[in-house]
Amino acid sequence: MATLRDIRKRINSVKNTHKITKAMKMVAAAKLRGAEERLRAGRPYAQMLDEMIANLYRRTESEGFPLLEGKDAVQKVELVVVTSDRGLCGAFNGNILRYAWQTKHKWEEQGKQVNISIIGRKANEFFKRRNTEMRQKYTNILGDHNYGLAMRIGTELVDAFTNDEADEVYLVYNEFVSAISQRIIDRRLIPVELPETGRPEGMDAIVDYRYEPEKEQLLAELLPLQVHYQLYKAFLESFAAEMGARMSAMDSATTNAEEMIGKLTLQFNRARQAAITTELLDIINGANAIS
Amino acid sequence: MADTLSVKLVTPTRKLYEAEATNIIAPGANGEFGIMSGHDPWMVALGMGPLKIQNTKGELEQFFTNGGFCQIDDDKVVILAEVCEASIHIDVTRAENAKKRAEDRIAASPKDDSIDLLRAEAALRRALYRLDIAGD
């Protein structure tokens, strides 16, 4: 049986873990709020960007926007997988990576060449273990919510598309639903999807604008912005989802620690009581022997 | 009021300006231009430089923008910019450091082939505009 000292040690170590998980939960909650705030702040921009693109596209007659209309033949598919840099967030990374892995095979069965680009250390580890080559790796970049970063990665992806290194780009990430649930999102990043809703009413289609430069060129310049923004949004969503997942993982860890402390304390008290009883018996027996 | 513009200036990270204004001076990709009430419907790409909005109180609000798009329709002006900062939010120390770094790179470029001169020059222009706008 465990000695008193052993049990006390266990209790202390569990208490320390309890403190850490509790702190991590609170940090995650604060960061989650920050990310949600940023998501909200970006919405007006997204809406107007959608409107401008839809507006312009409706007014251009000519075709020839591969970024919007896609290429004739799709041979190379690029999967951009967004995970977290750190663990301790439940099944957050496992789910998304399993999904990405399946998707990769699905494409390959259809005879496509699949390139993987990853964001987040966990994805890097995952694909490295499976000896899968990654075209681009970005690790330890989430968390500072830098739009410039999304611009850089977006530009790189658009270049890859233009240089025929990729014919279609898909973005796989976790979307924040609530603190206890995330949704896996697999959406086409390039060619850009036209917004279904948010189109201005038919009325102002009558108004024709003057354009500078020509509308075709304007549209071509606007489209990469959509790619940048979708990436930025995916980073924020994934970050928010990660924090949500960590929050609930740390919450259950904290509850477990509390339960364990309770059990151990009970065990400790019993052991102490047993020791006292044994000592008492010894004393009484000793006293009886003398008299 | 009939002779004001309703202006929205948005970036991916925040809404920078949403109010009435009497006029706007913006850096178009092909040169600076001004907008006042009654402007034709127009859509224009922006370049790098100062964006000035005169509000209805007659005060001039300045922003630094690096590219963007401006849409004018029926006295409604929408400006989208990926990189745009209000003059009071410009980080002067950072801009000064960027200026120094860019100058050093330009000075070293004849000897060092690894330096992208165009990029360094663009960085210098950005830094100078930022300093200029923050200084006003």
Interface residues (C-beta under 8 A of the other chain):
Chain A: R38 A41 G42 P44 Y45 A46 M48 L49 M52 N55 L56 H145 Y147 G148 A150 M151 D204 V207 D208 Y209 R210 Y211 E212 P213 K215 Q217 L218 E221 L222 L225 H228 Y229 Y232
Chain B: K8 V10 T11 P12 T13 R14 K15 G28 A29 N30 D40 P41 W42 M43 V44 A45 F69 Q71 D73 D74 V78 L80 E82 V83
